Amino acid sequence: MKLKGKISLAILIIISLLIILSVVLYIYSNKWSENKPISGIIIENNNYVSKNEILSKINNYIKSKTKKEINLDTISTLVKQIKYINTVKSSYGLNGELKIYIEERIPIAYVINTKNQLLAIDKDGIFFENPNILKYSNLPILYINDNNLDKIKFQKILNYLSFNNDNSIDVFKLFNEFYVMDDSRILKAKERLYNLDVILSTENDLISQFNNYLNFINLINNDNKNNINYLDLRWKSQVIVSYKNLI
């Protein structure tokens, strides 16, 4: 029994010494590697922002620098200068490589402005001059008819349109076209299912308007759906319908 106890104690001591040795080696290897240049650069999660575009932002900064001299926050700040990038996280890998993880901005709609230019836009109002038409082909189109639309009103419209909640309806799944009228509080939309014109209000509760829409669509049958001209959803408790045969 005493022999087994001594063997167990010796094994425990050896394991403890190995752990301490590993920690010491890890600390010294980190300090040693800090005085060396980075072993490579890994760009993660980029889709349409190219690696070369990202490298062009940091090459001058990291040139001839060791890991110890490189500030990771500075790397992230430089990369975030690319307007199509939303967030950046910089870190070092186990082999001393610089890892840059990015999240790109995602277009939520196309925009046709008063100059008849086609652009794409994200929820923060950042325009994409050269949108990838094939990749984002299902995006709705937002027509801007108001020359006097200021940034605050436009941002409010974007916030309204990009609203989505698990308990509600994704606005872009219901409509494929939006028209910003001269009164920016009112939007006219083209409904996907029956191609109806729908009047929306950015001043009113969005969920109530969509609930009204769903309730009304459930009542439509094959006999009268072709007679409907538009739905007015600006009111919280009712839907105003105009029929083509009454106009």
Residue pairs with C-beta under 8 A, 6 or more apart in sequence:
33 67
33 96
34 66
34 67
34 68
35 66
35 67
35 68
36 66
36 67
36 96
37 64
37 65
37 66
37 67
38 62
38 67
38 70
38 92
38 96
38 97
38 98
39 95
39 96
39 97
40 95
40 97
40 98
41 55
41 58
41 97
41 98
41 100
42 93
42 97
42 98
42 99
42 100
43 51
43 54
43 55
43 100
43 102
44 99
44 100
44 101
44 102
45 101
45 102
45 103
45 104
46 54
46 102
46 104
47 104
48 84
48 104
48 132
48 135
49 82
49 84
49 85
49 102
49 104
53 82
54 79
54 82
54 100
54 102
57 78
57 79
57 81
57 82
58 75
58 78
58 79
61 70
61 74
61 75
61 78
62 70
62 75
62 98
67 92
67 96
70 98
72 90
72 91
72 92
73 90
75 88
75 90
75 98
75 100
76 88
76 89
76 90
76 100
77 88
79 85
79 88
79 90
79 100
79 102
80 87
80 88
83 105
83 126
84 104
84 105
84 126
84 128
85 102
85 103
85 104
85 105
86 102
86 103
86 104
86 105
87 102
87 103
88 100
88 101
88 102
88 103
89 100
89 101
89 102
90 98
90 99
90 100
90 101
91 99
91 101
92 98
92 99
93 99
105 122
105 124
105 126
105 128
106 122
107 120
107 121
107 122
107 128
107 131
107 136
107 139
108 121
108 122
108 123
108 139
108 158
108 161
108 162
108 172
109 120
109 121
109 139
109 140
109 141
109 142
109 161
109 172
109 178
110 118
110 119
110 120
110 121
110 131
110 136
110 139
110 140
110 141
110 142
111 118
111 119
111 120
111 121
111 127
111 141
111 142
111 143
111 144
112 118
112 119
112 141
112 142
112 143
112 144
113 119
113 144
114 144
114 145
114 146
114 147
118 131
119 127
119 128
119 129
119 131
120 127
120 128
120 131
120 136
120 139
121 127
121 128
121 142
121 158
122 128
123 158
123 159
123 162
124 158
125 151
125 154
125 155
125 158
139 172
140 172
140 175
140 176
140 177
140 178
141 176
141 177
141 178
142 157
142 161
142 177
142 178
142 180
143 177
143 178
143 179
143 180
144 180
145 179
145 180
145 181
145 182
146 180
146 181
146 182
146 184
148 182
149 180
149 184
153 184
154 184
156 184
156 202
157 180
157 184
157 187
157 202
160 171
160 187
160 202
160 206
161 171
161 172
161 178
162 171
163 171
163 206
164 170
164 171
165 207
168 206
168 207
168 210
169 210
169 214
171 206
171 210
173 192
174 189
174 191
174 192
174 193
174 210
174 213
175 189
175 190
175 191
175 192
175 198
176 190
176 192
177 189
177 190
178 187
178 188
178 189
178 190
179 187
179 188
179 189
180 187
181 187
181 188
184 202
185 201
185 202
185 203
186 199
186 200
186 201
186 202
186 234
187 199
187 200
187 201
187 202
188 197
188 198
188 199
188 200
189 197
189 198
189 199
189 200
190 196
190 197
190 198
191 197
191 198
191 213
191 231
193 217
194 217
194 220
194 225
194 228
196 228
196 229
196 230
196 231
197 229
197 230
197 231
198 213
198 230
198 231
198 232
198 233
199 230
199 231
199 232
199 233
199 234
200 209
200 233
200 234
201 209
201 233
201 234
204 234
204 235
204 236
205 236
208 236
208 237
209 233
209 234
209 236
210 233
212 233
212 235
212 236
212 237
212 238
212 239
213 231
213 233
213 239
215 239
216 231
216 239
216 241
220 228
227 243
227 244
227 245
228 241
228 242
228 243
228 244
229 241
229 242
229 243
229 244
229 247
230 241
230 242
231 239
231 240
231 241
232 239
232 240
232 241
232 242
233 239
